[in-house]
Amino acid sequence: MALTDIRVRTAKAKASAYRLSDGQGLYLLVSPRGGKLWRWKYRFHGKEKLMSFGSYPAISIADARKARDDGRKVLTAGIDPMAEKKAKRIKCTAPAVVNPFKDVALQWFEKWKADKDEAYVGYTERRLNDDILSRIGDRPIDEVQAPEIVSMVCAIEARGASDVARRALQTTNQVFRFGIAHGLTRQNPASMFQPGDVLKKVRTENFSRLDKSEFPSLLRKIEGYSGSPVTRLSLKLMALVFLRTSEMIQGEWSEIKFSEARWEIPSERMKGGRRPHIVPLSKQAIAVLKELRNFRKNDRWLFPGERDNDCMSNNTILKALERMGFKGKMTGHGFRGVASTLLHEQGYPHEHIELQLAHTPEDDVSAAYNYAKYLEQRGKMMQDWADFLDQLREI
C-alpha cells in the first residue's frame, strides 16, 4: 500500500531502524533517533543497489516518487541511475578528487592487516566486504553521513548479530580516521555517536571467555594436555558441540546415536527443562566419543567422575583450564560465546546458531517443538565448525 503524508509524518522512532514501503523499491527508513530518509532499492546488471533521495520533510512523498520514477526511466535505458547521478554531480561542480569510501577502506585494510593473525584478517575482510562496503562502498567518502552508518549497523543488528554490528561500526570509524590522517577526507561521521546511541544494550554474561585471537592457542594446549585423558577429551568435545557445561558433563551413553550421528538430550537435562535438544555430531565429535569409550567405567556416564556412581564435576574443567594458563580468562561456558561470535561472523543464519545453542526465546510458544528445526543445515554448520577448529589449531 502506498504511503500517505500523515503516515510518514506521524511515524515514530523505535529501538531499531525500520522501513515504510511505498512500492517499486521506494521506502522511508525511520532511524532510532527519529530521522526519516528516503531510499530506493533497485537492481542493475543483477546487483542490488541502494540510492538515497534525501530526508523527509525536506523531500516530500511526491518528490521522492518523482525521483524514483526518473530513476526507473534511466534504468530502462540500460544506465545505472546512481552512476548517472554521480556523473551529473561531478559535471556540475568544480573538478575535485572523489575518493569512494571503498578505495579508502581498502587502503586502510592493507595497512591494518600487516601484523594481524591470518584468521582474524580473514574475518575482518569478510565483515568489511559483506556488511560495510556492500552498503556504503560506492559512496564518496566525504558524502557519507551519520544516518547512513546508523542504518548500516542497525541492519546488521536486526539479523541478530549485535557483536558484528558493533565491530562494523568500529571498523568504519577506523577507516574514516585513516582517511583524515592521509588527507582523503575531512570528516568522520562514525565518531559522532556511540554504539549505545543506536544499538540495543548487550546483556553481560558472567562467564569468562577468550578473545577469538587467543582461541587457536587454547585448542593447541587442549590437544597436548598432559592430565587425565578423559578431561582432555571433554575439553575437545566441549569445543566441538558448545553445550552448557552441566549439559555436557552429565551426558549419558544412551543419548548418543552413533548410527544417526546425533546426541539427543532429553528435556529434563536441558536448562529450564522445556524441550529436548539435538546436537548433530561432526566426524571429529564422533571420533572423540569413540575414544572416550576406551576410558568408560560404566555404561552410563560419558565423563565418569572419581566415584563410579557420579559424573565429572564442573570444577574439573575449570582446573584443567587453569593448568593450561587460562585461569580467569576462560570457562566451560566460554566455548559457547566464542562459537556464537565466530559463526555469526562467518555468516551462518542467526536462527540456526541460536537453535544449536538452545537459545530459543522463552516467549516462543512453539519452543518445545523447535528443537528439531533446521537439522540438516545445523548438521552442515557443525561439521564446518569442526573443520574450522582443525584449521585454527594449525595456526
FIKE-587685 format. One record per residue (C-alpha): residue number from 1; residue in three letters; x, y, z. Coordinates in Angstrom, 1 decimal, always signed. Example, Ala and Ser with C-alpha at 12.3 -4.5 7.8 and 13.67 -1.06 7.14 Angstrom:
<sites>
- 1/ala/+12.3/-4.5/+7.8
- 2/ser/+13.7/-1.1/+7.1
</sites>
This chain:
<sites>
- 1/met/+0.0/+0.0/+0.0
- 2/ala/+1.3/+3.4/-1.0
- 3/leu/+2.3/+5.7/+1.8
- 4/thr/+0.3/+8.8/+2.8
- 5/asp/+1.7/+12.0/+4.1
- 6/ile/+0.0/+11.6/+7.5
- 7/arg/+1.5/+8.1/+7.9
- 8/val/+5.0/+9.4/+7.1
- 9/arg/+4.6/+12.5/+9.3
- 10/thr/+3.4/+10.5/+12.3
- 11/ala/+5.9/+7.6/+12.0
- 12/lys/+7.7/+7.3/+15.4
- 13/ala/+11.2/+6.1/+16.1
- 14/lys/+11.6/+2.6/+17.5
- 15/ala/+14.5/+0.8/+19.2
- 16/ser/+15.8/-0.3/+15.8
- 17/ala/+15.6/+1.3/+12.3
- 18/tyr/+12.6/+0.1/+10.3
- 19/arg/+11.2/+0.7/+6.8
- 20/leu/+7.9/+2.0/+5.4
- 21/ser/+7.4/+0.8/+1.9
- 22/asp/+5.8/+3.0/-0.9
- 23/gly/+6.2/+0.4/-3.6
- 24/gln/+8.5/-0.2/-6.6
- 25/gly/+11.6/-0.2/-4.3
- 26/leu/+10.9/+3.1/-2.7
- 27/tyr/+10.8/+3.2/+1.1
- 28/leu/+11.2/+5.5/+4.0
- 29/leu/+13.9/+4.5/+6.6
- 30/val/+13.0/+5.6/+10.1
- 31/ser/+16.1/+5.6/+12.3
- 32/pro/+16.1/+5.1/+16.1
- 33/arg/+16.8/+8.8/+16.5
- 34/gly/+13.8/+9.8/+14.5
- 35/gly/+15.4/+10.7/+11.2
- 36/lys/+13.4/+9.8/+8.1
- 37/leu/+15.4/+9.0/+5.0
- 38/trp/+14.1/+8.2/+1.5
- 39/arg/+15.8/+5.2/-0.1
- 40/trp/+15.2/+3.5/-3.4
- 41/lys/+16.3/-0.1/-3.9
- 42/tyr/+16.8/-1.4/-7.5
- 43/arg/+18.9/-3.9/-9.4
- 44/phe/+21.4/-3.1/-12.1
- 45/his/+23.0/-6.0/-14.0
- 46/gly/+21.8/-8.4/-11.4
- 47/lys/+23.3/-6.5/-8.5
- 48/glu/+21.1/-4.9/-5.8
- 49/lys/+21.8/-1.2/-5.3
- 50/leu/+20.5/+1.5/-2.9
- 51/met/+20.0/+5.1/-3.8
- 52/ser/+19.4/+8.0/-1.4
- 53/phe/+16.9/+10.7/-2.2
- 54/gly/+17.3/+12.8/+0.9
- 55/ser/+15.3/+13.2/+4.1
- 56/tyr/+11.7/+13.9/+5.0
- 57/pro/+10.2/+16.5/+5.2
- 58/ala/+12.7/+18.4/+3.0
- 59/ile/+11.9/+15.8/+0.4
- 60/ser/+8.2/+15.2/+0.2
- 61/ile/+6.5/+11.9/-0.9
- 62/ala/+5.8/+13.5/-4.3
- 63/asp/+9.5/+14.5/-4.6
- 64/ala/+10.7/+11.0/-3.7
- 65/arg/+8.2/+9.3/-6.1
- 66/lys/+9.3/+11.6/-8.9
- 67/ala/+13.0/+10.8/-8.2
- 68/arg/+12.2/+7.1/-8.2
- 69/asp/+10.2/+7.3/-11.5
- 70/asp/+13.1/+9.3/-13.1
- 71/gly/+15.5/+6.6/-11.9
- 72/arg/+13.3/+3.9/-13.4
- 73/lys/+13.4/+5.7/-16.7
- 74/val/+17.2/+5.8/-16.6
- 75/leu/+17.3/+2.1/-15.6
- 76/thr/+15.1/+1.2/-18.6
- 77/ala/+17.6/+2.9/-20.9
- 78/gly/+20.3/+0.5/-19.6
- 79/ile/+22.0/+3.1/-17.4
- 80/asp/+22.8/+2.8/-13.7
- 81/pro/+20.8/+5.7/-12.1
- 82/met/+23.4/+6.1/-9.3
- 83/ala/+26.3/+6.3/-11.7
- 84/glu/+24.4/+8.9/-13.8
- 85/lys/+23.6/+10.9/-10.7
- 86/lys/+27.2/+10.9/-9.7
- 87/ala/+28.3/+11.9/-13.2
- 88/lys/+25.9/+14.9/-13.2
- 89/arg/+27.1/+15.9/-9.7
- 90/ile/+30.8/+15.9/-10.8
- 91/lys/+30.0/+17.7/-14.0
- 92/cys/+28.1/+20.5/-12.2
- 93/thr/+30.8/+21.1/-9.7
- 94/ala/+34.4/+22.2/-9.9
- 95/pro/+36.9/+19.5/-10.7
- 96/ala/+37.8/+17.7/-7.5
- 97/val/+39.3/+14.4/-6.4
- 98/val/+36.5/+12.0/-5.4
- 99/asn/+37.5/+9.2/-3.1
- 100/pro/+35.0/+6.4/-2.9
- 101/phe/+34.7/+5.0/+0.6
- 102/lys/+35.7/+1.6/-0.8
- 103/asp/+39.1/+2.9/-2.0
- 104/val/+39.9/+4.5/+1.3
- 105/ala/+38.7/+1.4/+3.2
- 106/leu/+41.0/-0.9/+1.1
- 107/gln/+44.0/+1.3/+1.7
- 108/trp/+43.3/+1.2/+5.5
- 109/phe/+42.8/-2.6/+5.4
- 110/glu/+46.2/-3.2/+3.6
- 111/lys/+48.0/-1.1/+6.3
- 112/trp/+46.0/-2.6/+9.2
- 113/lys/+46.4/-6.3/+8.4
- 114/ala/+50.2/-6.2/+8.4
- 115/asp/+50.8/-7.5/+11.9
- 116/lys/+47.5/-9.3/+12.4
- 117/asp/+46.7/-13.0/+12.8
- 118/glu/+45.7/-14.6/+9.4
- 119/ala/+42.4/-15.9/+10.6
- 120/tyr/+41.5/-12.6/+12.2
- 121/val/+42.4/-10.8/+9.0
- 122/gly/+40.0/-13.1/+7.1
- 123/tyr/+37.1/-12.4/+9.5
- 124/thr/+37.7/-8.7/+9.2
- 125/glu/+37.9/-8.7/+5.4
- 126/arg/+34.6/-10.6/+5.2
- 127/arg/+32.9/-8.2/+7.6
- 128/leu/+34.3/-5.2/+5.7
- 129/asn/+33.1/-6.5/+2.3
- 130/asp/+29.7/-8.1/+3.3
- 131/asp/+28.5/-5.6/+5.9
- 132/ile/+30.2/-2.3/+5.1
- 133/leu/+31.3/-1.9/+1.5
- 134/ser/+28.1/-3.6/+0.3
- 135/arg/+26.2/-0.7/+1.8
- 136/ile/+28.4/+2.4/+1.5
- 137/gly/+31.4/+1.3/-0.5
- 138/asp/+30.5/+3.2/-3.7
- 139/arg/+29.6/+6.4/-1.8
- 140/pro/+32.2/+9.3/-2.0
- 141/ile/+33.7/+9.2/+1.5
- 142/asp/+33.1/+12.9/+2.0
- 143/glu/+29.4/+12.5/+1.4
- 144/val/+28.7/+9.6/+3.8
- 145/gln/+26.5/+10.8/+6.6
- 146/ala/+25.9/+9.5/+10.1
- 147/pro/+22.3/+8.3/+9.4
- 148/glu/+23.7/+6.0/+6.6
- 149/ile/+26.1/+4.4/+9.1
- 150/val/+23.3/+4.1/+11.7
- 151/ser/+21.2/+2.4/+9.1
- 152/met/+24.0/+0.0/+8.2
- 153/val/+24.8/-1.1/+11.7
- 154/cys/+21.1/-1.4/+12.7
- 155/ala/+20.6/-3.7/+9.7
- 156/ile/+23.4/-5.9/+11.0
- 157/glu/+21.9/-5.9/+14.5
- 158/ala/+18.4/-6.7/+13.0
- 159/arg/+19.7/-10.1/+11.8
- 160/gly/+20.8/-11.0/+15.3
- 161/ala/+24.5/-10.2/+15.0
- 162/ser/+24.8/-7.4/+17.6
- 163/asp/+28.5/-8.1/+18.2
- 164/val/+29.2/-7.9/+14.5
- 165/ala/+27.2/-4.6/+14.3
- 166/arg/+29.5/-3.1/+17.0
- 167/arg/+32.6/-4.3/+15.2
- 168/ala/+31.4/-2.9/+11.9
- 169/leu/+30.9/+0.5/+13.5
- 170/gln/+34.4/+0.3/+15.0
- 171/thr/+35.9/-0.7/+11.6
- 172/thr/+34.1/+2.2/+9.8
- 173/asn/+35.4/+4.6/+12.4
- 174/gln/+38.9/+3.3/+11.8
- 175/val/+38.6/+3.8/+8.0
- 176/phe/+37.4/+7.5/+8.5
- 177/arg/+40.3/+8.2/+10.9
- 178/phe/+42.7/+6.7/+8.4
- 179/gly/+41.2/+8.9/+5.7
- 180/ile/+41.5/+12.1/+7.8
- 181/ala/+45.1/+11.2/+8.6
- 182/his/+46.0/+10.8/+5.0
- 183/gly/+44.1/+13.8/+3.6
- 184/leu/+41.5/+11.6/+1.9
- 185/thr/+38.5/+13.0/+3.7
- 186/arg/+37.7/+15.9/+6.1
- 187/gln/+35.0/+14.3/+8.2
- 188/asn/+34.3/+11.3/+10.4
- 189/pro/+30.6/+10.8/+10.9
- 190/ala/+31.2/+7.4/+12.6
- 191/ser/+32.7/+9.3/+15.6
- 192/met/+29.5/+11.4/+16.0
- 193/phe/+27.7/+8.8/+18.0
- 194/gln/+28.3/+5.8/+20.3
- 195/pro/+27.1/+2.3/+19.8
- 196/gly/+24.8/+2.7/+22.8
- 197/asp/+23.0/+5.6/+21.0
- 198/val/+21.7/+3.4/+18.2
- 199/leu/+22.2/-0.3/+19.2
- 200/lys/+20.5/-2.3/+21.9
- 201/lys/+22.3/-2.8/+25.1
- 202/val/+24.2/-6.1/+25.2
- 203/arg/+23.4/-8.4/+28.1
- 204/thr/+26.5/-9.0/+30.0
- 205/glu/+27.4/-12.7/+30.7
- 206/asn/+29.3/-13.5/+33.9
- 207/phe/+31.3/-16.2/+32.1
- 208/ser/+34.9/-15.5/+31.2
- 209/arg/+35.8/-16.3/+27.6
- 210/leu/+38.9/-15.8/+25.4
- 211/asp/+39.2/-13.3/+22.7
- 212/lys/+39.0/-15.2/+19.4
- 213/ser/+42.6/-14.3/+18.6
- 214/glu/+43.7/-16.5/+21.6
- 215/phe/+41.4/-19.4/+20.7
- 216/pro/+43.9/-21.2/+18.5
- 217/ser/+46.4/-21.3/+21.4
- 218/leu/+43.8/-22.9/+23.6
- 219/leu/+43.0/-25.5/+21.0
- 220/arg/+46.6/-26.5/+20.7
- 221/lys/+47.1/-26.7/+24.5
- 222/ile/+44.0/-28.9/+24.8
- 223/glu/+45.5/-31.2/+22.2
- 224/gly/+48.7/-31.5/+24.2
- 225/tyr/+47.1/-31.6/+27.6
- 226/ser/+49.1/-34.0/+29.9
- 227/gly/+46.4/-34.6/+32.6
- 228/ser/+43.6/-37.1/+32.6
- 229/pro/+42.7/-38.3/+29.0
- 230/val/+39.0/-38.1/+29.9
- 231/thr/+39.5/-34.4/+30.9
- 232/arg/+41.4/-33.7/+27.6
- 233/leu/+38.6/-35.4/+25.6
- 234/ser/+35.9/-33.5/+27.5
- 235/leu/+37.6/-30.2/+26.5
- 236/lys/+37.9/-31.3/+22.9
- 237/leu/+34.2/-32.2/+22.8
- 238/met/+33.1/-29.0/+24.5
- 239/ala/+34.8/-27.0/+21.8
- 240/leu/+33.0/-29.1/+19.1
- 241/val/+29.5/-29.1/+20.5
- 242/phe/+29.5/-26.0/+22.7
- 243/leu/+26.8/-27.3/+25.1
- 244/arg/+26.4/-25.8/+28.5
- 245/thr/+28.9/-27.3/+30.9
- 246/ser/+26.4/-29.2/+33.0
- 247/glu/+24.6/-30.5/+29.9
- 248/met/+27.8/-31.9/+28.6
- 249/ile/+29.5/-33.5/+31.6
- 250/gln/+26.2/-35.1/+32.7
- 251/gly/+25.9/-36.8/+29.2
- 252/glu/+25.0/-40.4/+29.1
- 253/trp/+25.9/-43.1/+26.6
- 254/ser/+22.2/-43.8/+25.9
- 255/glu/+21.9/-40.3/+24.4
- 256/ile/+24.5/-40.9/+21.8
- 257/lys/+23.1/-42.2/+18.5
- 258/phe/+26.2/-43.2/+16.5
- 259/ser/+24.2/-44.5/+13.5
- 260/glu/+22.4/-41.1/+13.1
- 261/ala/+25.4/-39.0/+14.2
- 262/arg/+23.4/-37.3/+16.8
- 263/trp/+23.4/-36.6/+20.5
- 264/glu/+19.8/-36.5/+21.7
- 265/ile/+19.5/-34.8/+25.1
- 266/pro/+16.1/-35.2/+27.0
- 267/ser/+14.3/-32.1/+28.1
- 268/glu/+14.8/-32.8/+31.8
- 269/arg/+18.6/-32.3/+31.3
- 270/met/+18.3/-29.0/+29.5
- 271/lys/+18.2/-25.6/+31.0
- 272/gly/+14.7/-24.8/+32.1
- 273/gly/+13.6/-28.4/+31.2
- 274/arg/+11.3/-27.1/+28.5
- 275/arg/+12.4/-29.1/+25.5
- 276/pro/+14.8/-31.8/+24.3
- 277/his/+17.9/-30.8/+22.3
- 278/ile/+19.7/-32.4/+19.4
- 279/val/+23.4/-32.0/+18.7
- 280/pro/+24.4/-33.1/+15.1
- 281/leu/+27.7/-34.8/+15.6
- 282/ser/+30.6/-33.9/+13.3
- 283/lys/+33.1/-36.6/+12.3
- 284/gln/+35.6/-35.1/+14.8
- 285/ala/+33.0/-35.3/+17.6
- 286/ile/+32.2/-38.9/+16.8
- 287/ala/+36.0/-39.7/+16.9
- 288/val/+36.3/-38.1/+20.3
- 289/leu/+33.3/-40.1/+21.6
- 290/lys/+34.7/-43.4/+20.3
- 291/glu/+38.0/-42.6/+22.0
- 292/leu/+36.1/-41.9/+25.2
- 293/arg/+34.6/-45.4/+25.2
- 294/asn/+38.1/-46.7/+25.9
- 295/phe/+38.0/-45.0/+29.3
- 296/arg/+34.5/-45.6/+30.5
- 297/lys/+33.9/-47.0/+34.0
- 298/asn/+30.3/-48.0/+33.4
- 299/asp/+27.6/-47.9/+30.7
- 300/arg/+26.1/-44.6/+31.9
- 301/trp/+28.4/-41.6/+32.1
- 302/leu/+30.3/-40.2/+29.1
- 303/phe/+32.6/-38.5/+31.6
- 304/pro/+32.8/-40.5/+34.8
- 305/gly/+33.9/-38.9/+37.9
- 306/glu/+36.2/-40.2/+40.6
- 307/arg/+33.3/-42.1/+42.1
- 308/asp/+31.7/-44.7/+39.8
- 309/asn/+28.2/-43.5/+40.5
- 310/asp/+28.7/-39.9/+39.5
- 311/cys/+29.9/-37.8/+36.5
- 312/met/+32.8/-35.4/+36.2
- 313/ser/+32.4/-32.1/+38.1
- 314/asn/+32.4/-28.7/+36.6
- 315/asn/+35.5/-27.9/+38.7
- 316/thr/+37.5/-30.5/+36.7
- 317/ile/+37.0/-28.4/+33.6
- 318/leu/+38.0/-25.2/+35.4
- 319/lys/+41.1/-26.8/+36.9
- 320/ala/+42.2/-28.1/+33.5
- 321/leu/+41.9/-24.6/+32.0
- 322/glu/+43.8/-23.2/+35.0
- 323/arg/+46.6/-25.8/+34.4
- 324/met/+46.9/-24.7/+30.8
- 325/gly/+47.2/-21.0/+31.9
- 326/phe/+43.7/-19.7/+31.3
- 327/lys/+42.5/-19.1/+34.8
- 328/gly/+40.1/-16.2/+34.9
- 329/lys/+40.2/-16.0/+31.1
- 330/met/+38.1/-19.0/+30.0
- 331/thr/+35.4/-21.2/+31.4
- 332/gly/+33.5/-24.1/+30.0
- 333/his/+30.6/-21.8/+29.2
- 334/gly/+33.1/-19.5/+27.3
- 335/phe/+33.2/-22.0/+24.4
- 336/arg/+29.6/-21.2/+23.6
- 337/gly/+30.3/-17.5/+23.4
- 338/val/+33.3/-17.9/+21.2
- 339/ala/+31.4/-20.3/+18.9
- 340/ser/+28.4/-17.8/+18.6
- 341/thr/+30.7/-14.9/+17.8
- 342/leu/+32.7/-16.7/+15.1
- 343/leu/+29.7/-18.5/+13.5
- 344/his/+27.9/-15.2/+13.2
- 345/glu/+31.0/-13.5/+11.7
- 346/gln/+31.2/-16.3/+9.2
- 347/gly/+27.6/-15.6/+8.0
- 348/tyr/+25.7/-18.6/+9.4
- 349/pro/+22.0/-17.8/+9.9
- 350/his/+21.3/-16.4/+13.4
- 351/glu/+18.3/-18.8/+13.9
- 352/his/+20.5/-21.8/+13.2
- 353/ile/+23.1/-20.7/+15.7
- 354/glu/+20.6/-19.9/+18.4
- 355/leu/+18.8/-23.2/+18.0
- 356/gln/+22.1/-25.0/+18.3
- 357/leu/+22.9/-23.0/+21.4
- 358/ala/+19.4/-23.9/+22.7
- 359/his/+18.6/-20.2/+22.9
- 360/thr/+15.0/-20.3/+21.7
- 361/pro/+13.3/-17.3/+23.3
- 362/glu/+11.3/-18.0/+26.4
- 363/asp/+8.2/-16.4/+24.9
- 364/asp/+8.2/-18.7/+21.9
- 365/val/+5.0/-20.8/+22.3
- 366/ser/+6.5/-23.4/+19.8
- 367/ala/+9.7/-23.8/+21.8
- 368/ala/+9.0/-27.4/+22.7
- 369/tyr/+8.7/-28.3/+19.1
- 370/asn/+11.6/-26.3/+17.6
- 371/tyr/+14.4/-28.4/+18.8
- 372/ala/+14.5/-30.4/+15.5
- 373/lys/+14.2/-27.4/+13.2
- 374/tyr/+16.9/-26.9/+10.5
- 375/leu/+18.7/-30.2/+11.5
- 376/glu/+20.2/-30.6/+8.0
- 377/gln/+21.5/-27.1/+8.0
- 378/arg/+22.7/-27.3/+11.6
- 379/gly/+24.5/-30.6/+10.8
- 380/lys/+26.4/-28.9/+8.0
- 381/met/+27.2/-25.9/+10.2
- 382/met/+28.5/-28.2/+13.0
- 383/gln/+30.7/-30.1/+10.5
- 384/asp/+32.0/-26.8/+9.1
- 385/trp/+32.7/-25.7/+12.6
- 386/ala/+34.7/-28.8/+13.4
- 387/asp/+36.7/-28.4/+10.2
- 388/phe/+37.3/-24.7/+11.1
- 389/leu/+38.7/-25.7/+14.5
- 390/asp/+41.1/-28.1/+12.8
- 391/gln/+42.3/-25.2/+10.8
- 392/leu/+42.6/-22.9/+13.8
- 393/arg/+44.6/-25.5/+15.6
- 394/glu/+47.3/-25.3/+12.9
- 395/ile/+47.7/-21.6/+13.0
</sites>
